[in-house]
Amino acid sequence: MITVINAISTLMMFYSFLVFIYIFMSWVPNLKESSFGQMVGRLVEPYLTPFRNIIPPLGMIDISPIVALLVLNFARSGLHVIAGWFV
């Protein structure tokens, strides 16, 4: 059971890195339109869309990815707590 929780936690950490990459890609012109950028967008956008629907942008700044990363990290922390119950 612990190995499954650790694997899920590792996948969540990898997904957090993908979200970071997607955020930084918005700062580089034409990078989101590349094949790599489109692939990352297809993986990350379904997770970010509900947060964007709830949290409006503040002027030119979209803080919804930050909130999405916080939620993902809280979920990872929760998994570690659950893993502690099985030890």
Beta strands, then each sheet from edge to edge (+ up, - down):
end
